[in-house]
Amino acid sequence: MPPRRGVANGNKSLWLALLPVCLKRPPHGFTMAFLPLVPVPQEVHRFLHMPPSTPAPLPAMRVDKWLWAVRLCKTRQQATDACRLQRVRIAGEPVKPSRLVKAGETIEVRQEDLTRTVRVKQPIGQRVGAKLVPESMEDLTPAAEIEAAARRREERRLNTVTFEHGRPEKRDRRVLEAFLEKMRSESE
């Protein structure tokens, strides 16, 4: 008997295992029979046993679902809220979360410090891994805008006063007020 899987006698085809098949017998209902082992071409075996790498493209998809699927928003709710707050625009017009996007459309998404401009390549509905995002969208955001947003984030981080134990205590507040008073007197 040939092996269940693998190469048989140097032959490049793979063998299928015995498959149960229902045969109809009119007086008694159904009975089980087994198919003999048969060679299967390599292309068919790959097709049957490999999961798809990316979801199949759809003709159109809701904009909130697409923003979530291509990882522009962390959650679907955030994508919906961004649409409702008019932070998402297609062709310069604010859109509702239910608006359908098609391949080739350009979308502007205003995030904290940055306005991302992306072009839809595939309107997908399932969230994909970060490595597969370029298959579904093309980022058109200018590099200068990305650098400016990074500078603004860094400035905000450096200009924020943090206290190790939460809210400033009375002593911390006095030190801060003394410093600010000194700065005001020097500037006059």
Secondary structure, 3 states (H helix, E strand, C coil): CCCCCCCECCECCEECCCCEEEEEECCCEEEEEECCCCEECHHHHHHHHCCCCCCCCCCCEEHHHHHHHCCCCCCHHHHHHHHHCCCEEECCEECCCCCEECCCCEEEEECCCCEEEEEECCCCCCCCCHHHHHHCEEECCCHHHHHHHHHHHHHHHHHCCCCCCCCCCHHHHHHHHHHHHHHHHHHC
